[in-house]
Amino acid sequence: MSSKPNRSASATRRPRRTLAFRLSAAYSLAGLMLVILATASLYIVLRTELDRSTELFLADKLHVLRTMLRERPDDEDALREEIELESAARRYQQFYIRLLDEQGVPIMTTPGMAEQLDLAQLASQTQGRFESSMAMTGRHGRPFRVTSETVAVGTPPTHSDTVQIAIDVSQEEALLVRYRLWFWGILLVTSVLFPLVGYRIARHGIRPVEEIAATARRITSTNLRERIESEGYPSELAALAGTFNEMLGRLEESFERVSRFSADIAHDLRTPVNNIRGEAEVALARPRTAGEYRDVLESSLEEAVRLSELIGDLLFLARAESPLTEVHREDVNIGELLTTVRDYYEASANDAGILLVLNDVAEPLNAELDRSLMLRAVSNLVSNSIAHTPPGGIVTLAASDEDAAMRIDVSDTGVGIPADALPRVFDRFFRVDPSRSKASGGTGLGLAIVQSILALHGGSAEITSQLGRGSRVTLRVPALRTR
Ligand code: ADP
């Protein structure tokens, strides 16, 4: 037996752990994708910008040399300044220029160019490729971008020379390498951090659900008073806890009603059984005359009848509450139905000195009802009214046609019901004055039966009453009428 709760606890814990795991995996994946997307796009932008500025520099240089060779081919100083001196003055981003004649013989070269670059390779690599620069590795492993162009000399051109330019891009490459290192570093840190943080967040989010489940596991029919403390929960889970607490409230109320009902049944069954037993014991204590035995039997029969009525009522209520119970509806003339009840009770009302009146029903008032059930409901009401109305009073039956319902009223000029008892009169076994009701044969189930009959028809029963002035019960059955 003891292994059972453990098994169920672990069975419910396993999917929860999976949920936290799944959530954190989803967070991490989304986070990592974002980091990769952001850093990779930044890297691409940076690389493109660096390449673009190198290309612009090379294009600029070529343009200057092209102009000089076309317009001032004999200004050797200016050419020397541009090719030999300017590069030497730069500390970063060194560049090298070589000017070759038509036969490929160098005319002018930036000092140190041959040290840095394999010039034969440069010539062969750049030959015939003028559209954009190319990558080339220098003698010391430094990265270069190189370009070459055949330039017309003089205006009009007399011949053409070749300009070769190489620019050292090691600074840019170093920057990109540093960036890539950062990228991998960030990726490493986030791929460790994201799952850890994500798992903590997921666990934190799921904790209230675990607490709700733990409370649910603790609850049995004996501690239905227990509630979930939802303070500090996020609003969605507080609402869940609230709904759960409300459900517990309803369960607690139903359990209380059921146990009160069982106690009432036991009490009401015990009284007649005790009476029968007591009378039998007294009768058997010594020899009796035939008349005395007859009295005892008659009294026992009376109790047995009460008992069987009570059991019949209880059975009726139990059946009425079953979801399988069907109502056998038929076309019922309400005027006739009330006349039947009036005729049945007329004699006993007369005996009690009460006037039983049936108000004229606007003909024809028909409805789709279960005739015998509705007869029973109205009879219960009339019998209550007669029982609680002193001689000289009036009990009135009336029916009318309301907008969406058929309405039956049973009113009396009887003793009435105290306001504090009024909300409970439809409860099972409830009697305003138990001793008095017992004398009149009431079981305290009459109005409960009326209510369940109306519920079976989808209708309602309401009571209004004034102490000392009388009561009125109104029954309403929704449409489903035939005219
Ligand atoms: P009972 O079988 O005792 O009549 P009911 O469920 O029919 O049980 O009624 C519950 C209680 O409501 C009765 O015990 C009675 O005190 C009160 N009651 C019902 N109908 C009337 C009425 N017409 N006038 C005064 N009291 C009433």
Residues whose N, C-alpha, C, O or C-beta is under 5 A from the ligand:
A	BS01	ADP	N384 S385 H388 G414 G416 I417 V425 F430 R431 V432 D433 S437 G442 T443 G444 L445 G446 L447 A448 S471
